[in-house]
Every structure is written in C-alpha cells, then in structure tokens.
Amino acid sequence: MAIKNIFWDVDGVLANLNFAYFNFLKNHPNWRETYKELQWADLPAALPIGPKYGALELKSHPTLGDKLDYDFCHSLEFFNNRPLYPDAIPALRALNKLGYRQITASATFDVATKTALLKKLFADALFLDIECVRHGTFMSDTAKENLLKYACEKYGLDPRESVLVDDRIYNLPAAMNIGMRVVRMRSEFTTDSPAEFKNVPEVRSNYEFVGWLIANNN
C-alpha cells in the first residue's frame, strides 16, 4: 500500500539531541566539572551507546544514567536546547505540499513539557500534528506502540499506509508490530542496526528521507 502518513520521532531525527546532551554535560552545574574536557567527538565514550538504543542516551550510562537523565529532564534550559536540524522544516514543508499527513510521535518523561517544546520548535509547521505520551519502564514498555495506535485511531489513519522515521533501534518494532513501515535515521553517532533489522531502510538526513519516500512510495 502507498504511504500517506508520516510519523516522526523528534529527537535525533528532526531535532539535534546530541547537541542538547553535549551542552548539558559541558555546562550543567552538576556535571561541568566532570565533563569540562569533553570534546564533541568523544560523546560516545562519555555516553556509551546501549545495543537496544543505537544512539546516544543519558539513561544508558552504566553508572550515572539515572542522575544524568533526572538533571537533564528537570533543567529546562538544557532540556529545551535541542535545535532543529537545518533541513527539518524545509523537509516537512516539502512533504506537506505533496499531501502527506505528518505527526510527531514522542515518548517523554513529561507530556506537557515536551508538547510545549514541540509547539515552539514547529511554530513554522502548523500543519504538523503533535502527539506525545509518557514513557513507562525503561526500554520495556509499550508507550511508543500505544501512541502510534492511538494516533492512528484519533486521526482515522491506516497503519499500513504509514511510516515511522526513528533513530532508536528499540522503537522500530513499535511501528512494525502494528503494520507500519519504518525508516531508520542515522546520525554521526548512531550504531549499525542488528541483523533482525538489516532490511530496514536507512537515511542520513531529512532531505534524504524525502528522496527515499518519493522513490519508493508505490
């Protein structure tokens, strides 16, 4: 079936979460002394990438994960400082002109806080529907899958006519389980997908995704 709907994960896809993490580690009063020598290229060493994530994540730090994540989520000056990638808005607008329905699909610690941030980030893309859900148990809940199901029901969309664009490995089954297609976004610090997802298409920019969709939507 042809794709009519695009579900966007925000962090690591449309917004630069790596920048937010780097700025947090370098400048948060609880961590700037520990990470004062941190260089951009050393982010994966500071935040070892968990195999189920495939991307940088504070929670996956083996000893400091809970503390890092708490401080980041409860310091809005750092939590909100995740700029959009330069091609994010142009790509969204291009797809909107082509008639695609576009929705964000974010699991977060605080729905109100994340929703307010997304409304600000995407003020120039009012056609984009914003949906967030509170995540549950670390890496073992169905929050993302439930959100995708809920959004399809809310907007009357067929999952088989939808695609999720996401960088996190553990989110791929959330879409696949309900019949969606998936495309994995790769960034500077993402790791390769495991063998079970070897057939999942990958792109390295939002513009590249637009090209992929135009070429493969039949």
ROFIZA-549783 format. One line per field, with one value per atom (N, C-alpha, C): residue number from 1; residue in one letter; atom name; x, z negated, y negated. Coordinates in Angstrom, 2 decimals. Each point is the difference from the previous one (the first is absolute). Layout:
<atoms>
k <- c(NUM ...);
r <- c(a ...);
a <- c(CA ...);
u <- c(X ...);
w <- c(Z ...);
v <- c(Y ...);
</atoms>
This chain:
<atoms>
k <- c(1 1 1 2 2 2 3 3 3 4 4 4 5 5 5 6 6 6 7 7 7 8 8 8 9 9 9 10 10 10 11 11 11 12 12 12 13 13 13 14 14 14 15 15 15 16 16 16 17 17 17 18 18 18 19 19 19 20 20 20 21 21 21 22 22 22 23 23 23 24 24 24 25 25 25 26 26 26 27 27 27 28 28 28 29 29 29 30 30 30 31 31 31 32 32 32 33 33 33 34 34 34 35 35 35 36 36 36 37 37 37 38 38 38 39 39 39 40 40 40 41 41 41 42 42 42 43 43 43 44 44 44 45 45 45 46 46 46 47 47 47 48 48 48 49 49 49 50 50 50 51 51 51 52 52 52 53 53 53 54 54 54 55 55 55 56 56 56 57 57 57 58 58 58 59 59 59 60 60 60 61 61 61 62 62 62 63 63 63 64 64 64 65 65 65 66 66 66 67 67 67 68 68 68 69 69 69 70 70 70 71 71 71 72 72 72 73 73 73 74 74 74 75 75 75 76 76 76 77 77 77 78 78 78 79 79 79 80 80 80 81 81 81 82 82 82 83 83 83 84 84 84 85 85 85 86 86 86 87 87 87 88 88 88 89 89 89 90 90 90 91 91 91 92 92 92 93 93 93 94 94 94 95 95 95 96 96 96 97 97 97 98 98 98 99 99 99 100 100 100 101 101 101 102 102 102 103 103 103 104 104 104 105 105 105 106 106 106 107 107 107 108 108 108 109 109 109 110 110 110 111 111 111 112 112 112 113 113 113 114 114 114 115 115 115 116 116 116 117 117 117 118 118 118 119 119 119 120 120 120 121 121 121 122 122 122 123 123 123 124 124 124 125 125 125 126 126 126 127 127 127 128 128 128 129 129 129 130 130 130 131 131 131 132 132 132 133 133 133 134 134 134 135 135 135 136 136 136 137 137 137 138 138 138 139 139 139 140 140 140 141 141 141 142 142 142 143 143 143 144 144 144 145 145 145 146 146 146 147 147 147 148 148 148 149 149 149 150 150 150 151 151 151 152 152 152 153 153 153 154 154 154 155 155 155 156 156 156 157 157 157 158 158 158 159 159 159 160 160 160 161 161 161 162 162 162 163 163 163 164 164 164 165 165 165 166 166 166 167 167 167 168 168 168 169 169 169 170 170 170 171 171 171 172 172 172 173 173 173 174 174 174 175 175 175 176 176 176 177 177 177 178 178 178 179 179 179 180 180 180 181 181 181 182 182 182 183 183 183 184 184 184 185 185 185 186 186 186 187 187 187 188 188 188 189 189 189 190 190 190 191 191 191 192 192 192 193 193 193 194 194 194 195 195 195 196 196 196 197 197 197 198 198 198 199 199 199 200 200 200 201 201 201 202 202 202 203 203 203 204 204 204 205 205 205 206 206 206 207 207 207 208 208 208 209 209 209 210 210 210 211 211 211 212 212 212 213 213 213 214 214 214 215 215 215 216 216 216 217 217 217 218 218 218);
r <- c(m m m a a a i i i k k k n n n i i i f f f w w w d d d v v v d d d g g g v v v l l l a a a n n n l l l n n n f f f a a a y y y f f f n n n f f f l l l k k k n n n h h h p p p n n n w w w r r r e e e t t t y y y k k k e e e l l l q q q w w w a a a d d d l l l p p p a a a a a a l l l p p p i i i g g g p p p k k k y y y g g g a a a l l l e e e l l l k k k s s s h h h p p p t t t l l l g g g d d d k k k l l l d d d y y y d d d f f f c c c h h h s s s l l l e e e f f f f f f n n n n n n r r r p p p l l l y y y p p p d d d a a a i i i p p p a a a l l l r r r a a a l l l n n n k k k l l l g g g y y y r r r q q q i i i t t t a a a s s s a a a t t t f f f d d d v v v a a a t t t k k k t t t a a a l l l l l l k k k k k k l l l f f f a a a d d d a a a l l l f f f l l l d d d i i i e e e c c c v v v r r r h h h g g g t t t f f f m m m s s s d d d t t t a a a k k k e e e n n n l l l l l l k k k y y y a a a c c c e e e k k k y y y g g g l l l d d d p p p r r r e e e s s s v v v l l l v v v d d d d d d r r r i i i y y y n n n l l l p p p a a a a a a m m m n n n i i i g g g m m m r r r v v v v v v r r r m m m r r r s s s e e e f f f t t t t t t d d d s s s p p p a a a e e e f f f k k k n n n v v v p p p e e e v v v r r r s s s n n n y y y e e e f f f v v v g g g w w w l l l i i i a a a n n n n n n n n n);
a <- c(N CA C N CA C N CA C N CA C N CA C N CA C N CA C N CA C N CA C N CA C N CA C N CA C N CA C N CA C N CA C N CA C N CA C N CA C N CA C N CA C N CA C N CA C N CA C N CA C N CA C N CA C N CA C N CA C N CA C N CA C N CA C N CA C N CA C N CA C N CA C N CA C N CA C N CA C N CA C N CA C N CA C N CA C N CA C N CA C N CA C N CA C N CA C N CA C N CA C N CA C N CA C N CA C N CA C N CA C N CA C N CA C N CA C N CA C N CA C N CA C N CA C N CA C N CA C N CA C N CA C N CA C N CA C N CA C N CA C N CA C N CA C N CA C N CA C N CA C N CA C N CA C N CA C N CA C N CA C N CA C N CA C N CA C N CA C N CA C N CA C N CA C N CA C N CA C N CA C N CA C N CA C N CA C N CA C N CA C N CA C N CA C N CA C N CA C N CA C N CA C N CA C N CA C N CA C N CA C N CA C N CA C N CA C N CA C N CA C N CA C N CA C N CA C N CA C N CA C N CA C N CA C N CA C N CA C N CA C N CA C N CA C N CA C N CA C N CA C N CA C N CA C N CA C N CA C N CA C N CA C N CA C N CA C N CA C N CA C N CA C N CA C N CA C N CA C N CA C N CA C N CA C N CA C N CA C N CA C N CA C N CA C N CA C N CA C N CA C N CA C N CA C N CA C N CA C N CA C N CA C N CA C N CA C N CA C N CA C N CA C N CA C N CA C N CA C N CA C N CA C N CA C N CA C N CA C N CA C N CA C N CA C N CA C N CA C N CA C N CA C N CA C N CA C N CA C N CA C N CA C N CA C N CA C N CA C N CA C N CA C N CA C N CA C N CA C N CA C N CA C N CA C N CA C N CA C N CA C N CA C N CA C N CA C N CA C N CA C N CA C N CA C N CA C N CA C N CA C N CA C N CA C N CA C N CA C N CA C N CA C N CA C N CA C N CA C N CA C N CA C N CA C N CA C N CA C);
u <- c(0.84 -0.84 0.87 -0.44 0.77 -0.02 1.09 0.11 -0.72 -0.87 -0.70 0.32 0.52 0.20 1.41 0.59 1.36 -0.02 0.49 0.16 1.47 0.27 1.37 0.36 1.04 0.65 0.75 0.04 0.60 1.50 0.35 1.39 0.90 1.02 0.91 -0.45 -1.20 -0.53 -0.24 -0.89 -0.25 0.80 0.23 0.72 1.31 1.00 1.35 0.17 -0.37 0.13 1.46 0.86 1.43 0.54 -0.42 0.40 -0.49 -1.24 -0.56 0.80 0.36 0.78 1.38 0.64 1.34 -0.03 -0.93 -0.13 -0.31 -0.84 -0.35 1.22 0.75 1.16 1.06 0.17 1.05 -0.38 -1.31 -0.39 -0.91 -0.62 -0.85 0.87 -0.41 0.85 0.36 -0.83 0.31 1.00 0.24 0.81 1.12 0.04 1.00 1.42 0.20 1.36 0.42 -0.91 0.29 0.31 -0.72 0.10 0.63 0.79 0.58 0.94 0.60 0.92 -0.69 -1.30 -0.72 0.05 0.31 -0.03 -1.16 -0.51 -1.15 0.20 1.17 0.25 0.03 0.13 0.09 -1.34 -1.09 -1.32 -0.32 0.29 -0.32 0.80 1.18 0.78 -0.60 -0.52 -0.62 -1.36 -0.71 -1.34 -0.01 0.55 0.07 -1.37 -0.03 -1.26 -0.47 -1.16 -0.58 -0.45 0.15 -0.33 -1.47 -0.90 -1.42 -0.36 0.91 -0.24 0.55 1.28 0.64 0.29 -0.20 0.23 0.34 0.55 0.35 -1.22 0.18 -1.10 0.57 -0.44 0.49 -0.29 -1.19 -0.42 0.85 0.68 0.77 1.41 0.37 1.29 0.01 1.05 -0.02 -0.06 0.46 0.01 -0.73 -0.05 -0.56 -1.32 -0.51 -1.16 -1.19 -0.42 -1.18 0.22 1.18 0.30 0.08 0.67 0.11 -1.38 -0.79 -1.31 -0.89 0.05 -0.82 0.39 1.30 0.44 -0.34 0.14 -0.32 -1.49 -0.84 -1.44 -0.57 0.69 -0.51 0.76 0.71 0.67 -0.41 -1.06 -0.59 0.95 0.95 0.93 0.86 0.19 0.75 -0.95 -1.08 -0.97 -0.57 -0.26 -0.60 1.00 1.28 1.02 0.42 -0.95 0.26 -0.45 0.86 -0.40 -0.42 -0.91 -0.36 1.18 0.11 0.98 -0.39 0.97 -0.31 -1.00 -0.04 -0.90 -1.35 -0.24 -1.24 -1.24 -0.08 -1.18 -0.16 1.07 -0.17 -0.51 0.48 -0.46 -1.48 -0.38 -1.40 -0.90 0.43 -0.80 -0.11 1.09 -0.02 -0.97 0.01 -0.90 -1.45 -0.19 -1.35 -0.57 0.82 -0.44 -0.36 0.65 -0.28 -1.23 -0.57 -1.26 0.11 1.18 0.16 -0.51 -0.67 -0.38 1.22 0.35 1.21 -0.32 0.55 -0.28 1.29 0.24 1.11 -0.44 0.93 -0.29 1.13 -0.16 1.06 -0.46 0.81 -0.19 0.93 -0.50 0.75 -0.31 0.78 -0.21 -1.16 -0.30 -1.04 -0.68 -1.23 -0.69 -0.21 -0.39 -0.27 1.26 1.12 1.26 0.46 -0.06 0.47 -0.94 -1.29 -0.94 0.23 0.22 0.27 1.26 1.04 1.24 -0.24 -0.74 -0.23 -0.84 -0.97 -0.80 0.87 0.99 0.91 0.95 0.56 0.94 -0.65 -1.27 -0.67 -1.04 0.25 -0.92 -0.11 1.01 -0.03 -0.51 -0.56 -0.56 -1.31 -0.97 -1.25 -0.84 0.33 -0.68 0.40 1.07 0.52 -0.82 -0.58 -0.72 1.00 -0.14 0.95 -0.64 0.61 -0.48 1.17 -0.23 1.01 -0.67 0.78 -0.50 1.06 -0.42 0.95 0.56 1.33 0.60 -0.07 0.04 -0.08 1.34 0.00 1.21 1.08 1.20 1.15 0.14 -0.19 0.22 -0.84 -1.03 -0.76 -1.51 -0.40 -1.42 -0.49 -1.30 -0.59 -0.48 0.59 -0.47 -0.01 1.08 0.09 -1.04 -0.10 -0.99 -1.41 -0.27 -1.33 -0.29 1.02 -0.18 -0.32 0.72 -0.24 -1.41 -0.42 -1.36 -1.03 0.22 -0.93 -0.11 1.14 0.00 -0.71 0.21 -0.69 -1.51 -0.42 -1.43 -0.55 0.75 -0.45 -0.20 0.92 -0.05 -0.59 -0.43 -0.60 0.97 1.21 1.05 0.21 0.36 0.31 1.50 0.38 1.43 0.74 -0.70 0.65 0.33 -0.59 0.28 0.90 0.72 0.78 1.44 0.89 1.40 0.49 0.80 0.66 1.46 0.45 1.40 0.60 0.97 0.52 1.46 0.76 1.41 0.27 -0.90 0.21 -0.41 0.88 -0.26 -1.22 -0.15 -1.09 -1.36 -0.05 -1.29 -0.48 0.87 -0.39 -1.13 0.09 -1.10 -1.32 0.03 -1.23 -0.87 0.63 -0.74 -0.27 0.98 -0.14 -1.10 -0.16 -1.00 -1.43 -0.22 -1.36 -0.16 1.01 -0.11 0.58 0.67 0.63 1.32 0.41 1.35 0.91 1.29 0.95 1.20 0.53 1.25 0.86 1.22 0.88 0.87 -0.01 0.86 1.35 1.06 1.35 0.63 0.74 0.72 1.46 0.73 1.44 0.34 -0.85 0.34 -0.88 -0.87 -0.81 0.85 -0.40 0.69 -0.84 0.63 -0.69 -1.16 -1.02 -1.14 0.38 -0.61 0.27 -0.56 0.38 -0.35 -1.50 -0.77 -1.46 -0.64 0.72 -0.52 0.84 0.70 0.91 -0.73 -1.29 -0.76 -0.71 0.15 -0.62 0.77 -0.65 0.71 0.61 1.11 0.67 0.26 -0.14 0.32 0.84 0.70 0.88 -0.39 -1.13 -0.50 -1.47 -0.69 -1.42 -0.22 0.91 -0.09 0.15 0.90 0.19 -1.27 -0.68 -1.26 -1.03 -0.09 -0.93 0.28 1.26 0.37 -0.35 0.25 -0.33 -1.49 -0.80 -1.45 -0.52 0.48 -0.44 0.38 1.17 0.49 -0.65 -0.49 -0.47 -1.49 -0.72 -1.40 -0.88 -0.15 -0.86 -0.65);
w <- c(0.00 0.00 0.00 0.67 0.06 -1.36 -0.31 -1.25 0.14 -0.95 -0.03 -1.25 -1.03 -1.30 -0.51 -0.57 -0.52 -1.49 -0.79 -1.44 -0.26 -0.57 -0.24 -1.49 -0.28 -1.29 0.08 -1.08 0.06 -0.31 -1.17 -0.46 0.79 0.60 0.83 1.43 0.31 1.36 0.52 -0.65 0.38 -0.87 -1.25 -0.94 -0.44 -0.24 -0.30 -1.50 -0.41 -1.41 -0.41 0.95 -0.32 -0.47 0.66 -0.42 -1.40 -0.29 -1.33 -1.08 0.28 -0.98 -0.21 1.09 -0.12 -0.82 0.31 -0.73 -1.48 -0.27 -1.37 -0.78 0.56 -0.69 -0.24 0.96 -0.11 -0.94 -0.17 -0.67 -1.21 -0.20 -1.19 -1.25 -1.02 -1.19 -0.69 0.13 -0.64 0.78 1.26 0.85 0.75 -0.03 0.83 -0.47 -1.26 -0.46 0.48 -0.08 0.44 1.49 0.79 1.45 0.63 -0.76 0.52 1.17 0.10 1.10 1.16 -0.09 1.02 1.35 1.04 1.38 0.72 1.02 0.75 0.46 0.54 0.55 -1.08 -1.26 -1.11 -0.65 0.55 -0.60 -0.16 0.98 -0.19 -1.13 -0.30 -1.12 -1.33 -0.03 -1.21 -0.24 1.08 -0.09 0.84 -0.54 0.77 0.55 1.27 0.68 -0.28 -0.62 -0.29 1.28 0.09 1.23 0.40 -0.97 0.35 0.42 -0.29 0.40 1.39 0.17 1.28 0.18 -1.06 0.05 -1.40 -0.10 -1.30 -0.89 -1.27 -0.96 -1.41 -0.73 -1.36 -0.88 0.11 -0.88 0.15 1.13 0.21 -0.60 -0.62 -0.68 -1.11 -0.08 -0.91 -1.48 -0.40 -1.43 -0.33 0.94 -0.26 0.71 0.67 0.87 -0.65 -1.15 -0.67 -0.41 -0.53 -0.45 1.18 1.06 1.19 0.58 0.15 0.60 -0.86 -1.30 -0.89 0.13 -0.05 0.09 1.35 1.05 1.34 0.13 -0.43 0.15 -0.91 -1.08 -0.95 0.07 1.09 0.24 1.38 0.05 1.29 0.93 -0.58 0.87 0.82 -0.51 0.75 0.76 -0.64 0.62 1.29 -0.02 1.15 1.06 -0.29 0.92 0.97 0.85 1.02 1.34 0.69 1.23 1.09 0.84 1.16 0.96 0.67 1.08 1.10 0.71 1.00 1.06 0.33 1.06 -0.53 -1.30 -0.57 0.53 -0.20 0.44 1.53 0.78 1.46 0.43 -0.65 0.37 -0.36 -1.18 -0.41 0.97 0.38 0.92 1.38 0.46 1.31 -0.01 -1.07 -0.09 -0.18 -0.69 -0.15 1.35 0.83 1.33 0.87 -0.29 0.76 -0.54 -1.08 -0.50 -1.10 -0.58 -1.07 -1.34 -0.77 -1.37 -0.89 -0.86 -0.81 -1.48 -0.83 -1.42 -0.75 -1.11 -0.86 -0.93 -0.37 -0.90 -1.01 -1.14 -1.00 -1.33 -0.56 -1.38 -0.87 -1.14 -0.79 -1.49 -0.83 -1.45 -0.44 0.76 -0.36 1.27 0.21 1.24 0.20 -1.06 0.13 0.39 -0.65 0.27 1.43 0.43 1.34 1.07 -0.25 0.96 0.19 -1.11 0.10 0.81 -0.22 0.76 1.49 0.33 1.40 0.70 -0.70 0.60 0.32 -0.84 0.25 1.16 -0.01 1.04 1.38 0.05 1.29 0.25 -0.54 0.21 1.48 0.78 1.43 0.83 -0.69 0.70 -0.67 0.05 -0.72 0.53 1.18 0.55 -0.71 -0.77 -0.68 -1.27 -0.12 -1.22 -1.04 -1.22 -1.07 -0.99 -0.16 -0.95 -0.87 -1.30 -0.95 -0.97 -0.59 -1.01 -1.09 -1.21 -1.10 0.09 -0.01 0.05 -1.38 0.03 -1.24 -0.36 -0.26 -0.43 1.08 -0.44 0.89 1.03 1.26 1.16 0.02 -0.85 0.00 -0.01 0.31 0.03 1.43 0.15 1.34 0.30 -0.65 0.15 1.46 0.71 1.39 0.87 -0.18 0.78 -0.31 -1.29 -0.38 0.60 0.04 0.56 1.50 0.71 1.43 0.27 -0.80 0.14 -0.28 -1.09 -0.39 1.08 0.55 1.01 1.27 0.38 1.19 -0.22 -1.19 -0.30 -0.07 -0.63 -0.17 1.34 0.93 1.28 1.12 -0.33 1.01 1.06 -0.41 0.94 0.00 1.13 0.14 -0.23 -1.03 -0.24 1.23 0.84 1.19 1.04 -0.17 0.88 -0.68 -1.03 -0.84 -0.13 -0.28 -0.23 -1.22 -0.82 -1.14 0.37 -0.22 0.18 -1.39 -0.34 -1.37 0.03 -0.99 -0.07 -1.00 -0.96 -1.07 0.44 -0.21 0.44 -0.69 -1.30 -0.73 0.36 0.72 0.44 1.32 0.73 1.30 -0.12 -0.95 -0.12 -0.39 -0.69 -0.40 1.20 1.09 1.23 0.79 0.08 0.78 -0.56 -1.32 -0.64 0.38 0.41 0.36 1.52 0.74 1.45 0.72 -0.73 0.64 0.64 0.99 0.52 -0.88 0.06 -0.81 0.85 -0.29 0.59 -1.17 -0.05 -1.10 0.41 -0.83 0.21 -0.65 0.76 -0.52 -0.18 -1.08 -0.25 -0.28 -0.37 -0.20 -1.00 -1.01 -1.08 -0.08 0.96 -0.06 0.35 -0.56 0.30 0.99 0.61 1.01 -0.61 0.79 -0.44 -0.10 -0.94 -0.09 1.20 0.14 1.18 0.22 -1.08 0.15 0.70 0.05 0.66 1.22 0.56 1.10 1.24 0.12 1.17 -0.20 -1.17 -0.24 0.76 0.85 0.73 -0.97 0.38 -0.82 0.82 -0.65 0.62 -0.98 0.51 -0.86 -0.07 0.53 -0.11 0.32 -0.37 0.32 1.49 0.67 1.44 0.67 -0.54 0.58 -0.19 -1.12 -0.20 1.04 0.29 1.02 1.32 0.36 1.24 -0.04 -1.15 -0.14 0.17 -0.63 0.05 1.42 0.70 1.37 0.91 -0.25 0.85 -0.33 -1.23 -0.42 -0.32 0.16 -0.39 1.16 0.10 1.04 -0.48);
v <- c(1.20 -1.20 -1.25 -1.02 -1.25 -0.69 -0.68 -0.75 -1.34 -0.30 -1.27 -0.82 0.68 -0.63 0.23 -1.05 0.08 -0.32 0.94 -0.22 -0.26 -1.16 -0.42 0.18 0.76 -0.16 -1.32 -0.74 -1.34 0.04 0.49 -0.07 0.94 -0.57 0.78 0.12 -0.50 0.06 -1.42 -0.72 -1.39 -0.97 0.37 -0.87 0.63 -0.84 0.47 0.26 1.20 0.37 0.13 0.37 0.10 -1.35 -1.08 -1.34 -0.28 0.36 -0.25 0.73 1.24 0.77 -0.61 -0.38 -0.57 -1.29 -0.87 -1.26 0.25 0.99 0.36 0.48 0.92 0.54 -1.06 -0.88 -1.03 -1.15 -0.24 -1.24 0.15 1.13 0.16 -0.05 -0.75 -0.16 1.30 1.03 1.28 0.84 -0.37 0.88 -0.71 -1.32 -0.70 0.26 0.26 0.30 1.38 0.96 1.37 0.04 -0.80 0.09 -1.24 -0.71 -1.24 0.23 1.17 0.30 0.70 0.20 0.74 -0.70 0.76 -0.48 0.66 -0.67 0.50 1.45 0.27 1.35 1.07 -0.42 0.96 0.30 -0.51 0.24 1.49 0.85 1.42 0.65 -0.52 0.53 -0.46 -1.24 -0.52 0.64 0.29 0.61 1.27 1.10 1.24 0.39 0.34 0.25 1.43 0.11 1.30 0.69 1.32 0.71 -0.10 -0.19 -0.13 -1.42 -0.94 -1.38 -0.28 0.23 -0.31 -1.47 -0.80 -1.44 -0.48 -1.22 -0.54 -0.11 0.34 -0.06 -0.11 -1.01 -0.19 1.20 0.55 1.09 1.25 0.14 1.22 -0.06 -1.14 -0.05 1.05 0.83 1.15 -0.34 -1.18 -0.34 -1.30 -0.92 -1.33 -0.25 1.01 -0.19 -0.66 0.48 -0.55 -1.45 -0.30 -1.37 -0.96 0.43 -0.84 -0.29 1.04 -0.17 -0.90 0.16 -0.83 -1.47 -0.28 -1.39 -0.62 0.78 -0.52 -0.31 0.93 -0.17 -1.08 -0.30 -0.98 -1.33 -0.21 -1.28 -0.48 -0.80 -0.34 -0.74 -0.76 -0.72 0.97 1.22 1.01 0.93 0.40 0.89 -0.61 -1.30 -0.66 -0.43 0.13 -0.48 1.09 0.39 1.03 -0.58 -0.70 -0.68 0.98 -0.43 0.81 0.09 1.13 0.09 -0.98 -0.57 -1.03 0.43 1.30 0.44 0.46 -0.10 0.55 -0.72 -1.30 -0.74 0.04 -0.22 0.11 1.38 1.07 1.34 0.18 -0.47 0.10 -0.76 -1.18 -0.81 0.67 0.56 0.66 1.17 0.78 1.14 -0.44 -1.11 -0.53 -0.42 -0.62 -0.41 1.21 1.12 1.22 0.73 -0.52 0.55 1.03 0.17 0.98 -0.54 0.84 -0.33 0.26 -0.95 0.13 -0.21 0.88 0.01 0.30 -0.69 0.38 1.12 0.86 1.11 0.10 -0.68 -0.07 0.59 0.87 0.47 -0.83 -0.48 -0.96 0.15 -0.65 0.07 -0.87 -1.06 -0.94 -0.49 0.43 -0.29 -1.50 -0.71 -1.43 -0.77 0.32 -0.67 0.26 1.26 0.35 -0.58 0.02 -0.55 -1.49 -0.71 -1.45 -0.26 0.82 -0.16 0.24 1.05 0.33 -1.06 -0.56 -1.07 -1.22 -0.25 -1.11 0.32 1.22 0.39 -0.01 0.41 0.16 -1.08 -1.18 -1.13 -0.37 0.34 -0.29 1.18 0.99 1.17 0.37 -0.91 0.18 1.16 0.49 1.16 1.29 -0.03 1.18 0.25 1.20 0.36 0.51 -0.46 0.33 0.96 1.15 1.00 0.49 0.04 0.48 0.97 0.87 0.92 0.14 0.21 0.20 1.42 0.10 1.33 0.67 1.31 0.76 0.61 1.29 0.68 -0.09 -0.26 -0.19 1.12 -0.35 0.86 1.27 0.12 1.24 -0.25 -1.22 -0.29 -0.15 -0.18 -0.09 -1.42 -1.00 -1.37 -0.45 0.25 -0.44 0.71 1.30 0.75 -0.46 -0.23 -0.48 -1.37 -0.86 -1.33 0.09 0.85 0.15 0.52 0.99 0.52 -1.10 -0.73 -1.06 -1.06 -0.42 -1.05 0.47 1.25 0.51 0.00 0.38 0.01 -1.43 -0.89 -1.39 -0.69 0.21 -0.70 0.85 1.22 0.86 0.45 0.38 0.38 1.51 0.52 1.42 0.20 0.80 0.22 0.52 0.75 0.56 -1.07 -1.18 -1.13 -1.02 0.45 -0.91 0.48 -0.95 0.33 -0.77 0.66 -0.65 -0.25 -1.25 -0.35 -0.15 0.83 0.05 0.42 -0.47 0.38 1.11 0.19 0.97 1.40 0.96 1.36 0.58 -0.22 0.64 -0.56 -1.11 -0.54 0.60 0.64 0.54 1.04 0.95 0.97 -0.63 -1.15 -0.67 -0.30 -0.41 -0.27 1.28 0.86 1.22 0.89 0.01 0.86 -0.35 -1.26 -0.39 -0.17 0.44 0.02 -1.20 -0.90 -1.15 0.40 -0.77 0.10 -0.87 0.27 -0.76 -0.39 -1.16 -0.46 -0.48 0.45 -0.40 -1.18 -1.02 -1.17 0.27 -0.21 0.16 -1.38 -0.15 -1.24 0.32 -1.00 0.15 1.10 0.18 0.92 1.24 0.24 1.21 1.23 1.14 1.25 0.81 0.98 0.80 0.78 0.20 0.78 1.48 0.74 1.44 0.73 1.25 0.78 0.09 0.02 0.14 -1.19 -1.13 -1.20 -0.38 0.97 -0.30 -0.49 0.32 -0.42 -1.33 -0.62 -1.30 -1.07 -0.77 -1.06 -1.02 -0.58 -1.01 -1.25 -1.14 -1.29 -0.79 -1.02 -0.79 -1.47 -0.35 -1.37 0.00 -1.05 -0.11 -0.18 -0.72 -0.12 1.37 0.82 1.33 0.83 -0.18 0.73 -0.43 -1.30 -0.47 0.71 0.07 0.70 1.47 0.64 1.42 0.21 -0.84 0.16 -0.17 -1.00 -0.23 1.19 0.54 1.10 1.33 0.18 1.34 0.06 -1.09 -0.01 0.46 1.30 0.54 1.31);
</atoms>
